[in-house]
Amino acid sequence: MTAALLEGVSTKLIDVQNALRALFTEETILVGHSIENDLLALKLYHNQIIDTSLLYPHPNGPPSKQALR
Protein backbone atom coordinates (compact mmCIF):
# COMPACT_ATOMS: atom_id res chain seq x y z
CA MET A 1 0.00 0.00 0.00
CA THR A 2 1.38 3.38 -0.95
CA ALA A 3 0.21 6.97 -0.72
CA ALA A 4 0.01 7.02 -4.53
CA LEU A 5 -2.48 4.15 -4.53
CA LEU A 6 -4.68 6.00 -2.06
CA GLU A 7 -4.56 9.32 -3.88
CA GLY A 8 -8.07 10.50 -4.62
CA VAL A 9 -9.73 7.79 -2.52
CA SER A 10 -12.42 9.20 -0.28
CA THR A 11 -13.77 5.93 1.14
CA LYS A 12 -13.75 5.86 4.93
CA LEU A 13 -13.60 2.85 7.26
CA ILE A 14 -17.26 3.32 8.15
CA ASP A 15 -18.15 3.09 4.43
CA VAL A 16 -16.37 -0.26 4.13
CA GLN A 17 -17.94 -1.53 7.36
CA ASN A 18 -21.42 -0.58 6.16
CA ALA A 19 -20.87 -2.20 2.76
CA LEU A 20 -19.76 -5.44 4.42
CA ARG A 21 -22.65 -5.39 6.88
CA ALA A 22 -25.01 -5.11 3.91
CA LEU A 23 -23.49 -8.27 2.41
CA PHE A 24 -23.87 -10.64 5.34
CA THR A 25 -26.13 -11.34 8.30
CA GLU A 26 -25.52 -12.84 11.75
CA GLU A 27 -26.07 -16.30 10.23
CA THR A 28 -23.52 -15.84 7.43
CA ILE A 29 -20.42 -17.98 7.84
CA LEU A 30 -17.20 -16.15 6.96
CA VAL A 31 -14.30 -18.33 5.79
CA GLY A 32 -10.72 -17.10 5.67
CA HIS A 33 -7.12 -17.73 6.57
CA SER A 34 -6.20 -15.98 9.84
CA ILE A 35 -9.44 -14.08 9.34
CA GLU A 36 -9.24 -12.57 12.83
CA ASN A 37 -6.56 -10.19 11.50
CA ASP A 38 -8.88 -8.95 8.76
CA LEU A 39 -11.75 -8.45 11.20
CA LEU A 40 -9.48 -6.60 13.64
CA ALA A 41 -8.28 -4.27 10.88
CA LEU A 42 -11.88 -3.61 9.88
CA LYS A 43 -12.92 -3.19 13.52
CA LEU A 44 -15.68 -5.73 12.97
CA TYR A 45 -16.90 -8.61 15.11
CA HIS A 46 -18.55 -11.69 13.68
CA ASN A 47 -19.05 -14.93 15.57
CA GLN A 48 -19.69 -17.26 12.62
CA ILE A 49 -16.22 -17.81 11.18
CA ILE A 50 -14.17 -20.71 9.88
CA ASP A 51 -10.47 -19.97 10.10
CA THR A 52 -8.50 -22.27 7.81
CA SER A 53 -5.27 -21.52 9.69
CA LEU A 54 -6.80 -23.31 12.69
CA LEU A 55 -8.37 -26.18 10.74
CA TYR A 56 -4.96 -27.49 9.72
CA PRO A 57 -2.65 -27.28 12.76
CA HIS A 58 1.05 -26.56 12.33
CA PRO A 59 3.32 -29.54 13.12
CA ASN A 60 5.10 -27.39 15.75
CA GLY A 61 1.79 -26.68 17.49
CA PRO A 62 0.55 -23.31 18.74
CA PRO A 63 1.27 -20.49 18.38
CA SER A 64 2.62 -21.51 14.95
CA LYS A 65 0.09 -21.51 12.11
CA GLN A 66 0.17 -23.11 8.69
CA ALA A 67 1.02 -20.78 5.82
CA LEU A 68 -1.70 -19.98 3.30
CA ARG A 69 0.11 -21.82 0.50
Jmol script that loads the backbone (N, CA, C; Angstrom):
load data "model"
ATOM      1  N   MET A   1       0.847  -1.159   0.000  1.00  0.00           N
ATOM      2  CA  MET A   1       0.000   0.000   0.000  1.00  0.00           C
ATOM      3  C   MET A   1       0.897   1.228   0.000  1.00  0.00           C
ATOM      4  N   THR A   2       0.601   2.137  -0.874  1.00  0.00           N
ATOM      5  CA  THR A   2       1.380   3.377  -0.949  1.00  0.00           C
ATOM      6  C   THR A   2       0.437   4.568  -0.965  1.00  0.00           C
ATOM      7  N   ALA A   3       0.995   5.731  -0.672  1.00  0.00           N
ATOM      8  CA  ALA A   3       0.211   6.965  -0.716  1.00  0.00           C
ATOM      9  C   ALA A   3      -0.336   7.196  -2.127  1.00  0.00           C
ATOM     10  N   ALA A   4       0.448   6.830  -3.146  1.00  0.00           N
ATOM     11  CA  ALA A   4       0.011   7.024  -4.530  1.00  0.00           C
ATOM     12  C   ALA A   4      -1.241   6.202  -4.840  1.00  0.00           C
ATOM     13  N   LEU A   5      -1.307   4.980  -4.305  1.00  0.00           N
ATOM     14  CA  LEU A   5      -2.485   4.147  -4.532  1.00  0.00           C
ATOM     15  C   LEU A   5      -3.732   4.725  -3.872  1.00  0.00           C
ATOM     16  N   LEU A   6      -3.541   5.441  -2.797  1.00  0.00           N
ATOM     17  CA  LEU A   6      -4.675   6.004  -2.058  1.00  0.00           C
ATOM     18  C   LEU A   6      -5.056   7.413  -2.509  1.00  0.00           C
ATOM     19  N   GLU A   7      -4.280   7.954  -3.407  1.00  0.00           N
ATOM     20  CA  GLU A   7      -4.555   9.317  -3.876  1.00  0.00           C
ATOM     21  C   GLU A   7      -5.932   9.380  -4.532  1.00  0.00           C
ATOM     22  N   GLY A   8      -6.742  10.313  -4.073  1.00  0.00           N
ATOM     23  CA  GLY A   8      -8.074  10.501  -4.620  1.00  0.00           C
ATOM     24  C   GLY A   8      -9.141   9.592  -4.021  1.00  0.00           C
ATOM     25  N   VAL A   9      -8.753   8.694  -3.148  1.00  0.00           N
ATOM     26  CA  VAL A   9      -9.726   7.789  -2.522  1.00  0.00           C
ATOM     27  C   VAL A   9     -10.393   8.514  -1.358  1.00  0.00           C
ATOM     28  N   SER A  10     -11.702   8.505  -1.352  1.00  0.00           N
ATOM     29  CA  SER A  10     -12.421   9.203  -0.282  1.00  0.00           C
ATOM     30  C   SER A  10     -13.202   8.237   0.610  1.00  0.00           C
ATOM     31  N   THR A  11     -13.067   6.947   0.354  1.00  0.00           N
ATOM     32  CA  THR A  11     -13.774   5.935   1.136  1.00  0.00           C
ATOM     33  C   THR A  11     -13.229   5.893   2.558  1.00  0.00           C
ATOM     34  N   LYS A  12     -14.109   5.905   3.515  1.00  0.00           N
ATOM     35  CA  LYS A  12     -13.746   5.856   4.932  1.00  0.00           C
ATOM     36  C   LYS A  12     -14.002   4.443   5.468  1.00  0.00           C
ATOM     37  N   LEU A  13     -13.416   4.154   6.618  1.00  0.00           N
ATOM     38  CA  LEU A  13     -13.604   2.853   7.257  1.00  0.00           C
ATOM     39  C   LEU A  13     -15.083   2.555   7.459  1.00  0.00           C
ATOM     40  N   ILE A  14     -15.825   3.517   7.905  1.00  0.00           N
ATOM     41  CA  ILE A  14     -17.259   3.316   8.147  1.00  0.00           C
ATOM     42  C   ILE A  14     -17.988   2.927   6.864  1.00  0.00           C
ATOM     43  N   ASP A  15     -17.544   3.456   5.717  1.00  0.00           N
ATOM     44  CA  ASP A  15     -18.150   3.093   4.430  1.00  0.00           C
ATOM     45  C   ASP A  15     -17.913   1.619   4.125  1.00  0.00           C
ATOM     46  N   VAL A  16     -16.706   1.149   4.367  1.00  0.00           N
ATOM     47  CA  VAL A  16     -16.374  -0.260   4.129  1.00  0.00           C
ATOM     48  C   VAL A  16     -17.143  -1.145   5.098  1.00  0.00           C
ATOM     49  N   GLN A  17     -17.204  -0.761   6.365  1.00  0.00           N
ATOM     50  CA  GLN A  17     -17.944  -1.533   7.357  1.00  0.00           C
ATOM     51  C   GLN A  17     -19.413  -1.654   6.965  1.00  0.00           C
ATOM     52  N   ASN A  18     -20.010  -0.553   6.556  1.00  0.00           N
ATOM     53  CA  ASN A  18     -21.421  -0.575   6.159  1.00  0.00           C
ATOM     54  C   ASN A  18     -21.653  -1.438   4.928  1.00  0.00           C
ATOM     55  N   ALA A  19     -20.737  -1.379   3.967  1.00  0.00           N
ATOM     56  CA  ALA A  19     -20.867  -2.200   2.758  1.00  0.00           C
ATOM     57  C   ALA A  19     -20.786  -3.680   3.114  1.00  0.00           C
ATOM     58  N   LEU A  20     -19.878  -4.045   4.008  1.00  0.00           N
ATOM     59  CA  LEU A  20     -19.758  -5.439   4.419  1.00  0.00           C
ATOM     60  C   LEU A  20     -20.974  -5.887   5.213  1.00  0.00           C
ATOM     61  N   ARG A  21     -21.463  -5.034   6.097  1.00  0.00           N
ATOM     62  CA  ARG A  21     -22.647  -5.389   6.882  1.00  0.00           C
ATOM     63  C   ARG A  21     -23.862  -5.615   5.989  1.00  0.00           C
ATOM     64  N   ALA A  22     -23.900  -4.929   4.845  1.00  0.00           N
ATOM     65  CA  ALA A  22     -25.014  -5.112   3.909  1.00  0.00           C
ATOM     66  C   ALA A  22     -24.902  -6.446   3.173  1.00  0.00           C
ATOM     67  N   LEU A  23     -23.710  -7.021   3.127  1.00  0.00           N
ATOM     68  CA  LEU A  23     -23.490  -8.273   2.407  1.00  0.00           C
ATOM     69  C   LEU A  23     -23.797  -9.518   3.230  1.00  0.00           C
ATOM     70  N   PHE A  24     -23.639  -9.441   4.545  1.00  0.00           N
ATOM     71  CA  PHE A  24     -23.869 -10.637   5.345  1.00  0.00           C
ATOM     72  C   PHE A  24     -24.679 -10.351   6.586  1.00  0.00           C
ATOM     73  N   THR A  25     -25.308 -11.434   7.102  1.00  0.00           N
ATOM     74  CA  THR A  25     -26.133 -11.339   8.300  1.00  0.00           C
ATOM     75  C   THR A  25     -25.414 -12.045   9.443  1.00  0.00           C
ATOM     76  N   GLU A  26     -26.080 -12.129  10.599  1.00  0.00           N
ATOM     77  CA  GLU A  26     -25.517 -12.844  11.746  1.00  0.00           C
ATOM     78  C   GLU A  26     -25.323 -14.323  11.448  1.00  0.00           C
ATOM     79  N   GLU A  27     -26.141 -14.880  10.553  1.00  0.00           N
ATOM     80  CA  GLU A  27     -26.069 -16.295  10.231  1.00  0.00           C
ATOM     81  C   GLU A  27     -25.032 -16.634   9.163  1.00  0.00           C
ATOM     82  N   THR A  28     -24.514 -15.619   8.478  1.00  0.00           N
ATOM     83  CA  THR A  28     -23.524 -15.843   7.427  1.00  0.00           C
ATOM     84  C   THR A  28     -22.241 -16.395   8.034  1.00  0.00           C
ATOM     85  N   ILE A  29     -21.679 -17.398   7.394  1.00  0.00           N
ATOM     86  CA  ILE A  29     -20.415 -17.979   7.841  1.00  0.00           C
ATOM     87  C   ILE A  29     -19.300 -17.372   6.994  1.00  0.00           C
ATOM     88  N   LEU A  30     -18.355 -16.719   7.651  1.00  0.00           N
ATOM     89  CA  LEU A  30     -17.196 -16.153   6.965  1.00  0.00           C
ATOM     90  C   LEU A  30     -16.058 -17.166   7.016  1.00  0.00           C
ATOM     91  N   VAL A  31     -15.417 -17.393   5.880  1.00  0.00           N
ATOM     92  CA  VAL A  31     -14.300 -18.327   5.791  1.00  0.00           C
ATOM     93  C   VAL A  31     -13.077 -17.557   5.336  1.00  0.00           C
ATOM     94  N   GLY A  32     -11.957 -17.767   6.048  1.00  0.00           N
ATOM     95  CA  GLY A  32     -10.722 -17.101   5.665  1.00  0.00           C
ATOM     96  C   GLY A  32      -9.530 -17.685   6.389  1.00  0.00           C
ATOM     97  N   HIS A  33      -8.363 -17.272   5.970  1.00  0.00           N
ATOM     98  CA  HIS A  33      -7.116 -17.733   6.571  1.00  0.00           C
ATOM     99  C   HIS A  33      -6.616 -16.651   7.516  1.00  0.00           C
ATOM    100  N   SER A  34      -6.533 -16.965   8.793  1.00  0.00           N
ATOM    101  CA  SER A  34      -6.203 -15.984   9.843  1.00  0.00           C
ATOM    102  C   SER A  34      -7.147 -14.787   9.741  1.00  0.00           C
ATOM    103  N   ILE A  35      -8.406 -15.094   9.588  1.00  0.00           N
ATOM    104  CA  ILE A  35      -9.436 -14.078   9.338  1.00  0.00           C
ATOM    105  C   ILE A  35      -9.579 -13.090  10.499  1.00  0.00           C
ATOM    106  N   GLU A  36      -9.134 -13.489  11.693  1.00  0.00           N
ATOM    107  CA  GLU A  36      -9.235 -12.568  12.832  1.00  0.00           C
ATOM    108  C   GLU A  36      -8.448 -11.288  12.578  1.00  0.00           C
ATOM    109  N   ASN A  37      -7.349 -11.385  11.820  1.00  0.00           N
ATOM    110  CA  ASN A  37      -6.558 -10.193  11.502  1.00  0.00           C
ATOM    111  C   ASN A  37      -7.337  -9.231  10.608  1.00  0.00           C
ATOM    112  N   ASP A  38      -8.064  -9.776   9.646  1.00  0.00           N
ATOM    113  CA  ASP A  38      -8.882  -8.947   8.759  1.00  0.00           C
ATOM    114  C   ASP A  38      -9.997  -8.256   9.538  1.00  0.00           C
ATOM    115  N   LEU A  39     -10.657  -9.029  10.413  1.00  0.00           N
ATOM    116  CA  LEU A  39     -11.746  -8.450  11.197  1.00  0.00           C
ATOM    117  C   LEU A  39     -11.237  -7.386  12.168  1.00  0.00           C
ATOM    118  N   LEU A  40     -10.065  -7.614  12.752  1.00  0.00           N
ATOM    119  CA  LEU A  40      -9.481  -6.600  13.638  1.00  0.00           C
ATOM    120  C   LEU A  40      -9.185  -5.318  12.878  1.00  0.00           C
ATOM    121  N   ALA A  41      -8.601  -5.446  11.690  1.00  0.00           N
ATOM    122  CA  ALA A  41      -8.276  -4.272  10.883  1.00  0.00           C
ATOM    123  C   ALA A  41      -9.531  -3.500  10.496  1.00  0.00           C
ATOM    124  N   LEU A  42     -10.615  -4.234  10.255  1.00  0.00           N
ATOM    125  CA  LEU A  42     -11.879  -3.608   9.877  1.00  0.00           C
ATOM    126  C   LEU A  42     -12.699  -3.162  11.082  1.00  0.00           C
ATOM    127  N   LYS A  43     -12.210  -3.505  12.274  1.00  0.00           N
ATOM    128  CA  LYS A  43     -12.919  -3.190  13.516  1.00  0.00           C
ATOM    129  C   LYS A  43     -14.337  -3.756  13.480  1.00  0.00           C
ATOM    130  N   LEU A  44     -14.409  -5.012  13.046  1.00  0.00           N
ATOM    131  CA  LEU A  44     -15.684  -5.727  12.969  1.00  0.00           C
ATOM    132  C   LEU A  44     -15.620  -6.966  13.847  1.00  0.00           C
ATOM    133  N   TYR A  45     -16.775  -7.366  14.354  1.00  0.00           N
ATOM    134  CA  TYR A  45     -16.899  -8.605  15.113  1.00  0.00           C
ATOM    135  C   TYR A  45     -17.930  -9.471  14.407  1.00  0.00           C
ATOM    136  N   HIS A  46     -17.606 -10.742  14.262  1.00  0.00           N
ATOM    137  CA  HIS A  46     -18.552 -11.691  13.681  1.00  0.00           C
ATOM    138  C   HIS A  46     -18.284 -13.037  14.332  1.00  0.00           C
ATOM    139  N   ASN A  47     -19.296 -13.699  14.826  1.00  0.00           N
ATOM    140  CA  ASN A  47     -19.049 -14.932  15.572  1.00  0.00           C
ATOM    141  C   ASN A  47     -19.233 -16.203  14.755  1.00  0.00           C
ATOM    142  N   GLN A  48     -19.537 -16.087  13.492  1.00  0.00           N
ATOM    143  CA  GLN A  48     -19.693 -17.259  12.621  1.00  0.00           C
ATOM    144  C   GLN A  48     -18.529 -17.283  11.625  1.00  0.00           C
ATOM    145  N   ILE A  49     -17.371 -17.774  12.069  1.00  0.00           N
ATOM    146  CA  ILE A  49     -16.217 -17.808  11.176  1.00  0.00           C
ATOM    147  C   ILE A  49     -15.593 -19.198  11.145  1.00  0.00           C
ATOM    148  N   ILE A  50     -15.002 -19.513  10.021  1.00  0.00           N
ATOM    149  CA  ILE A  50     -14.174 -20.709   9.876  1.00  0.00           C
ATOM    150  C   ILE A  50     -12.801 -20.197   9.475  1.00  0.00           C
ATOM    151  N   ASP A  51     -11.828 -20.439  10.338  1.00  0.00           N
ATOM    152  CA  ASP A  51     -10.466 -19.974  10.101  1.00  0.00           C
ATOM    153  C   ASP A  51      -9.624 -21.156   9.639  1.00  0.00           C
ATOM    154  N   THR A  52      -9.231 -21.136   8.368  1.00  0.00           N
ATOM    155  CA  THR A  52      -8.495 -22.267   7.812  1.00  0.00           C
ATOM    156  C   THR A  52      -7.113 -22.429   8.439  1.00  0.00           C
ATOM    157  N   SER A  53      -6.578 -21.386   9.037  1.00  0.00           N
ATOM    158  CA  SER A  53      -5.268 -21.519   9.692  1.00  0.00           C
ATOM    159  C   SER A  53      -5.378 -22.365  10.963  1.00  0.00           C
ATOM    160  N   LEU A  54      -6.586 -22.487  11.496  1.00  0.00           N
ATOM    161  CA  LEU A  54      -6.805 -23.309  12.689  1.00  0.00           C
ATOM    162  C   LEU A  54      -7.296 -24.715  12.336  1.00  0.00           C
ATOM    163  N   LEU A  55      -7.876 -24.867  11.157  1.00  0.00           N
ATOM    164  CA  LEU A  55      -8.367 -26.180  10.737  1.00  0.00           C
ATOM    165  C   LEU A  55      -7.228 -27.167  10.502  1.00  0.00           C
ATOM    166  N   TYR A  56      -6.104 -26.653  10.046  1.00  0.00           N
ATOM    167  CA  TYR A  56      -4.957 -27.487   9.721  1.00  0.00           C
ATOM    168  C   TYR A  56      -3.790 -27.082  10.613  1.00  0.00           C
ATOM    169  N   PRO A  57      -3.664 -27.686  11.791  1.00  0.00           N
ATOM    170  CA  PRO A  57      -2.652 -27.278  12.765  1.00  0.00           C
ATOM    171  C   PRO A  57      -1.219 -27.421  12.232  1.00  0.00           C
ATOM    172  N   HIS A  58      -0.379 -26.532  12.683  1.00  0.00           N
ATOM    173  CA  HIS A  58       1.050 -26.564  12.333  1.00  0.00           C
ATOM    174  C   HIS A  58       1.708 -27.720  13.077  1.00  0.00           C
ATOM    175  N   PRO A  59       2.645 -28.426  12.447  1.00  0.00           N
ATOM    176  CA  PRO A  59       3.319 -29.545  13.122  1.00  0.00           C
ATOM    177  C   PRO A  59       4.021 -29.150  14.427  1.00  0.00           C
ATOM    178  N   ASN A  60       4.443 -27.872  14.527  1.00  0.00           N
ATOM    179  CA  ASN A  60       5.102 -27.387  15.748  1.00  0.00           C
ATOM    180  C   ASN A  60       4.104 -27.031  16.842  1.00  0.00           C
ATOM    181  N   GLY A  61       2.812 -27.050  16.516  1.00  0.00           N
ATOM    182  CA  GLY A  61       1.790 -26.682  17.491  1.00  0.00           C
ATOM    183  C   GLY A  61       1.682 -25.181  17.663  1.00  0.00           C
ATOM    184  N   PRO A  62       0.733 -24.740  18.494  1.00  0.00           N
ATOM    185  CA  PRO A  62       0.553 -23.310  18.737  1.00  0.00           C
ATOM    186  C   PRO A  62       1.801 -22.715  19.385  1.00  0.00           C
ATOM    187  N   PRO A  63       2.069 -21.467  19.130  1.00  0.00           N
ATOM    188  CA  PRO A  63       1.270 -20.488  18.379  1.00  0.00           C
ATOM    189  C   PRO A  63       1.543 -20.484  16.887  1.00  0.00           C
ATOM    190  N   SER A  64       2.335 -21.439  16.382  1.00  0.00           N
ATOM    191  CA  SER A  64       2.618 -21.506  14.946  1.00  0.00           C
ATOM    192  C   SER A  64       1.344 -21.837  14.173  1.00  0.00           C
ATOM    193  N   LYS A  65       1.245 -21.256  12.976  1.00  0.00           N
ATOM    194  CA  LYS A  65       0.092 -21.513  12.114  1.00  0.00           C
ATOM    195  C   LYS A  65       0.604 -21.904  10.736  1.00  0.00           C
ATOM    196  N   GLN A  66      -0.171 -22.732  10.048  1.00  0.00           N
ATOM    197  CA  GLN A  66       0.173 -23.107   8.689  1.00  0.00           C
ATOM    198  C   GLN A  66       0.139 -21.892   7.782  1.00  0.00           C
ATOM    199  N   ALA A  67       1.027 -21.853   6.806  1.00  0.00           N
ATOM    200  CA  ALA A  67       1.021 -20.778   5.818  1.00  0.00           C
ATOM    201  C   ALA A  67      -0.151 -20.975   4.867  1.00  0.00           C
ATOM    202  N   LEU A  68      -0.564 -19.917   4.205  1.00  0.00           N
ATOM    203  CA  LEU A  68      -1.700 -19.975   3.302  1.00  0.00           C
ATOM    204  C   LEU A  68      -1.432 -20.903   2.115  1.00  0.00           C
ATOM    205  N   ARG A  69      -0.207 -20.970   1.666  1.00  0.00           N
ATOM    206  CA  ARG A  69       0.107 -21.821   0.496  1.00  0.00           C
ATOM    207  C   ARG A  69      -0.279 -23.231   0.768  1.00  0.00           C
TER     208      ARG A  69
END
end "model"
wireframe off; spacefill off
backbone 0.3
color backbone group
